[in-house]
Amino acid sequence: MEATTSRPGAVLAIVIASYVMIVLDVSIVITGLPKIQQGLQFSTAGLSWVHNAYTLAFGGFLLLGARAGDILGRRRMFIAGLALFTATSVAIGLAPSAAWLIAARALQGLGAAILAPSTLALLTSHFPEGPQRTRALAYHASAAGVGASTGLVLGGIIADWLSWRVGFFINLPLGIALMLGARRYLKESARHAGRFDVAGAVSSTLGMGTLVYGIVHAATAGWGDPQTLAALTSGIALLTFLVVHEGRAAQPIMPLHLFARRERSAAYAARVLFLGAMVGFWFFTTQFLQGVLGYSPLEAGLAFLPTMLPNFFAALLVPRLTQKIGNSRLLATGLFLALAGMAWLSQASTDTPYLAGVALPMVLIGIGQGFSLSPLTVAAMAGVAAKDAGAASGIVNAAHQLGGSLGLGVLVVVFASAGAGLTDTHALLAHRLATTFATSATMLGLCLALVLALIVRPSLRPAIQPCHIK
């Protein structure tokens, strides 16, 4: 069945729904982590690989997935990514062991790596730069926030009443429906002659994988452990090779000229820091709610509503606020609010009441995320030529996943090393979680400083130029 005449509304709905499916899946896992840990006997460090196996495969193959969309067609790769993502979701739901689950999550990450670049590239190709694209990206960002928060609630309900496995089976009917809709409403993009940069894809995937493995391994073995040092050294060497190789490759998966614009490079780096902090928030807050406050998975999912609702409404306001105060100022405002909320949350302890110590900081974090994600994407895609849309969207998504993986790896180490003198198990868990939130706040502070210096300040220069007096 060939695509009918292009309908922007249908395109937007299909793209957003597919992205929601990716985000929904991640958040369902987060709420179900304690149940998964109990059912499949994961350690705390090992449990992080339920998330990292997915995000590393996702981030590592994103650049190759983006290049594949340029060469083979974005609709074709969109459907292929949906098919793999859907099939592996079923495999995860059937997982009989921890090893099976981690392997299936890695394959699911590969499916997401094929799918995600096509979603952003389809939006940028169907909506011209300006108000229309800003609005589409705002909807995209709001859908991400709503999908994440809805997944937390849905995951809690499913884990509490049924089983965490059921959450993955939901993707089967949704994936099939989206594949049929894509064949009907999405037009195939023009193909560009070229070849795949396999060396770049392999070095990026192995480099990020070994680097994060080294960081997570340090949580149990220490920084001086030979295996930790070997992994960290190998990861840095592979990523260095990636940069050198991409500068020489005839058709790179990560064109270095995309980093020539300082504001765009700052947006990539800021995204890494922002996602490192936010993934830590989602991953550790659900453990605080269930492990310290004693909430059930359902109650923990509902407890995230103070983040979900403000996130959604803040993201919907982005197009209007961007026109009034500008993209860069809105981004700085969002980061400041998220930083304030995270710093507040870092004061949590065993005696912290939910409303004053958790819910109110969540409101600030939700508004901050709603104001930040879309402006970060706009800044990262600004001035990108149509022929580079796939590669640029791949870099945005790679920064997104790399930030989450590296950030979570660092926070797992912080969690494991905090509270050495405490003997009370309950107090130790609370102290460790509060320390991870403080580290997340530090990441957000660095992110805000970067944005102010390299994105906000340059955007103000035309406004502060002196007048010429005749």
C-alpha positions, -999 to +999 in steps of 0.1 A: +000+000+000+016+033-011+013+065+009-015+089+001-011+126-003+010+141+024-011+151+054+009+170+081-016+162+108-013+124+101+024+126+098+027+144+132+004+119+149+023+089+136+057+103+144+047+114+179+029+081+186+060+061+176+082+083+198+058+080+227+061+042+223+098+044+228+096+067+258+067+048+273+087+016+272+116+032+291+094+046+318+074+014+323+107-003+330+117+023+356+085+018+377+089-020+374+126-020+384+120-033+420+098-061+407+123-070+379+151-070+405+132-094+427+119-116+399+152-121+381+177-116+410+195-085+398+221-067+419+219-029+422+248-024+397+234-052+375+200-036+376+213-005+359+221-026+328+184-031+322+185+005+313+221+008+300+219-022+276+191-005+259+205+030+258+240+020+248+227+001+218+203+029+211+229+056+213+257+036+197+237+027+165+218+060+162+244+075+139+243+045+116+205+044+118+203+081+107+227+074+078+206+044+068+175+067+066+194+091+042+205+062+019+177+037+020+147+061+027+134+074+060+100+058+058+115+024+051+138+026+081+110+040+102+089+008+095+120-015+099+127+001+133+091-002+144+092-039+134+123-047+154+113-027+184+079-044+185+093-079+181+119-074+208+093-060+232+076-094+231+109-111+237+115-090+268+081-098+281+089-135+278+124-132+294+131-162+317+165-149+330+185-117+336+208-125+307+179-129+283+163-096+295+195-077+290+202-092+256+166-085+244+169-049+257+200-044+237+182-056+205+153-033+214+178-005+216+190-013+181+153-011+169+150+023+186+182+035+170+167+027+135+134+043+144+142+074+164+164+093+138+136+089+112+110+104+135+130+137+140+141+137+103+105+133+092+094+162+113+122+185+100+115+175+064+077+179+066+077+212+086+099+242+075+122+259+099+103+286+119+070+286+138+057+254+122+088+234+131+090+249+165+054+239+171+060+204+158+091+199+180+072+213+210+045+187+205+073+161+201+089+172+234+055+173+252+047+139+240+080+126+253+073+141+288+037+128+288+048+094+275+074+091+302+051+101+330+022+081+317+045+051+314+054+055+351+018+054+361+009+027+337+040+007+347+030+010+383-005-003+377+007-032+355+035-042+379+012-040+410-019-056+396-006-079+368+031-083+360+059-060+347+060-083+317+026-072+305+039-037+299+061-049+271+033-068+254+014-035+249+038-026+221+026-054+199-008-040+188+005-004+189+035-012+167+014-030+141-010-001+139+018+024+135+034+003+107+002+003+088-003+040+093+032+047+082+027+028+049-005+048+043+004+084+053+042+088+052+058+095+018+093+080+012+121+105+013+145+110-015+174+086-013+210+098-014+237+078-030+264+066-006+277+039+016+276+031+053+304+041+076+307+008+094+340+017+111+323+048+126+293+029+138+313+001+154+337+025+171+310+047+184+290+017+198+319-001+213+335+031+226+304+042+245+296+007+256+331+000+272+332+035+287+299+031+305+308-005+315+340+008+331+321+034+351+294+010+363+321-017+370+339+008+392+308+009+415+316-026+428+353-032+419+367+003+424+385+027+400+419+010+404+406-024+393+424-037+361+391-045+344+378-010+352+409+007+339+410-015+307+374-006+299+378+031+305+410+032+285+395+012+256+364+034+256+383+066+254+406+052+227+377+041+206+359+074+208+391+092+199+394+070+169+358+078+160+365+115+159+397+111+139+380+087+115+350+109+109+373+137+099+387+116+071+357+095+061+343+102+026+307+098+039+308+100+077+279+091+099+288+120+122+298+149+099+322+171+119+310+202+101+278+200+122+300+209+152+314+240+136+287+262+149+294+269+186+258+272+197+249+239+181+279+221+198+269+236+231+233+223+226+247+187+221+269+190+252+241+205+273+218+177+262+243+151+275+244+168+309+206+174+310+198+138+302+224+125+327+206+144+354+171+136+344+176+098+339+191+098+374+159+115+386+136+089+371+158+059+380+164+068+416+132+086+425+111+054+420+135+036+443+132+064+469+094+062+467+093+025+470+124+018+491+123+047+516+087+059+517+073+024+513+050+030+483+037+002+461+046+003+423+011+018+416+015+045+443+050+053+431+036+057+395+009+080+407+034+099+428+050+111+396+019+131+385+034+163+399+061+160+373+039+147+344+012+174+344+034+204+347+058+189+321+029+185+296+015+220+300+049+236+300+058+219+268+026+231+252+035+267+261+069+265+244+058+278+209+041+309+224+069+316+249+096+312+223+080+339+202+079+362+233+112+357+250+133+337+225+144+301+224+176+305+243+161+325+272+133+299+276+159+272+276+178+289+304+146+294+324+137+257+321+172+246+332+171+270+362+137+256+374+149+220+369+181+228+389+161+244+417+138+213+419+167+189+419+186+208+446+154+208+467+149+170+462+185+164+473+175+173+508+152+143+511+157+118+540+138+091+558+116+117+575+108+137+543+070+142+538+059+135+502+041+167+496+068+192+508+099+172+501+091+153+469+059+166+451+068+203+451+103+197+438+088+175+412+066+204+400+097+225+393+115+196+376+085+189+354+082+226+343+119+227+338+119+196+316+089+209+296+107+242+289+141+227+282+138+197+258+122+214+228+145+244+229+175+221+232+163+203+201+157+236+182+192+249+191+207+216+180+189+216+146+192+253+138+207+261+105+210+224+095+207+218+057+181+194+045+207+169+033+222+168+068+188+164+087+192+127+092+228+129+105+220+159+127+190+142+142+212+111+148+237+133+167+208+148+188+195+114+197+230+100+203+237+128+227+204+121+244+212+084+249+249+089+257+239+114+283+215+090+299+240+061+299+270+081+312+249+100+337+233+068+351+267+051+352+282+080+372+253+081+396+254+043+402+290+049+413+280+078+435+251+057+450+274+028+458+301+049+475+279+072+496+271+067+533+300+045+542+296+051+579+258+044+581+246+010+595+209+015+594+197+000+561+168+024+557+189+055+565+217+043+542+194+040+513+179+074+519+213+090+522+226+073+490+196+085+470+198+120+483+235+121+473+226+110+438+201+138+435+227+163+446+250+150+419+222+153+394+218+190+405+255+195+399+250+182+363+221+206+358+242+235+372+270+227+346+244+225+319+229+259+328+264+275+329+272+261+294+239+273+280+243+308+295+278+312+281+275+297+247+238+299+237+221+327+256+250+352+255+256+350+217+218+354+211+219+387+230+247+403+211+227+420+183+204+435+210+233+451+229+253+465+201+259+503+206+240+527+184+259+548+159+253+585+166+254+608+136 
